[in-house]
């Protein structure tokens, strides 16, 4: 087995650092995310001559950018994780159902999958948020709707392939029911493909969440996310660029690193790629 290259190791380090900061970053932030210092509003970062008490500067109402970034990272990662899990579980379930029943059930489910895939998801999100209003529960469910059709197609394909394998036929011949066949034998053998898809979908959901929050349709105050911080600073790009630049840098590094890890994981776990390289 080949060793991970430098880029993959660096990407893994960035992701690990982001997760660690999201988990325990509040302990080390110099200020609370809700603290306001109006006399220190729009302070530049300390390395540009700003107040050392605010290492990365302050926003328009004097809130510490370090505390804001930690809170925003926590929210963005939490929403993306919840949305990814919802989409993965629901899509995988639909794919398993389609592969098991075949026939009319499969055709109807795949028609729904094709319909979902044919629509720009951002339009669906904007429509639902405008019609039902914004709430944290609705927003997380909406993030879960993103990409579920990809899991459904993938799960259906790998399950159909797995059912044709000798081990699956042997298990069926021994009298195992569908539940035991799918969850005890087939799912562990197709889990690697689904895990790879999770790592590829996760950064996409982060970008979707930050895009909607940037437009003011995502995370709402008093909560904060990286996209919301980015949107707050768009009116101050010429005078206080750090308000938008820092969350933009964090979004870029996290999503790029997750994508690189997903590609590396796919190269290691995808049997088709292994076959081509041998």
Secondary structure, DSSP 8 states (H G I E B T S, - for coil): -----HHHHHHHHHHHHHHHHHHHHHHH-SS-TT---GGGTT---GGGT--TTSTT-B-TT--BHHHHHHHHHHHHHHHHHHHHHHHHHHHHHHHHHHHHH-HHHHHHHHHHHHHHHHS-HHHHHHHHHHHH---HHHHHHHHHHTTHHHHHHHHHHHHHHHHTSHHHHHHHHTT--HHIIIIIIIHHHHHHHHHHHHHHHHHHHHHHHHHHHHTTSSS-TTS--HHHHHHHTGGGTTT-THHHHHHHHHHHHHHHHHHHHHHHHHHHH-HHHHHHH-
